[in-house]
Amino acid sequence: MSNRAAGGLSLFAALALFALYTLWAIVLPLLPDDLAIHAYVPDRRWAVTAPSIVLAVGLGTVGIYIAALLRKDALQDLQAQREGRILAD
């Protein structure tokens, strides 16, 4: 798959998710509760809970990645100091 096709597919997926989330979180609460469409969507509390969980997992993943990079760099600096090499900033 070419980069252009992958980018187009990613853009389409993002726009589709945005449209569905907007419909679910913003438009559906304005409609009467007796409409059949309410039976096909999750409870409204998930409109806040799901993005919060995704944000927490994403931030945790980024934090762990940064911590691993910092640890790796610190171990390399420590190894260089033990070998008596001069460290360049």
C-alpha positions, 0 to 999 in steps of 0.5 A, spaced: 500 500 500 502 506 498 503 512 503 498 516 499 493 510 500 495 509 507 494 517 508 487 517 505 485 511 509 487 514 515 484 520 514 477 517 512 477 513 518 478 519 522 473 523 519 468 517 520 470 516 527 469 524 528 462 524 525 460 518 529 462 521 535 459 527 534 452 524 532 453 520 538 455 525 543 452 532 541 446 530 536 443 524 540 442 527 546 437 533 543 433 527 540 427 524 543 428 518 547 423 514 544 427 514 537 429 507 535 436 509 534 438 510 541 437 502 542 443 502 537 448 506 541 452 505 547 450 509 554 451 517 554 456 516 559 461 512 555 461 519 551 466 521 556 469 515 559 471 512 553 475 518 550 478 519 557 480 511 558 484 512 551 487 519 553 490 516 559 492 509 556 495 514 550 499 519 555 501 513 559 504 509 553 508 516 551 510 517 558 513 510 559 516 511 552 520 517 554 522 514 561 525 508 557 529 513 552 531 517 558 534 511 562 537 508 556 541 515 555 543 515 562 545 508 562 550 510 556 552 516 560 554 512 566 557 506 561 562 512 558 563 515 565 566 508 567 570 507 561 573 514 562 570 517 556 569 524 555 561 526 554 559 531 549 553 534 551 
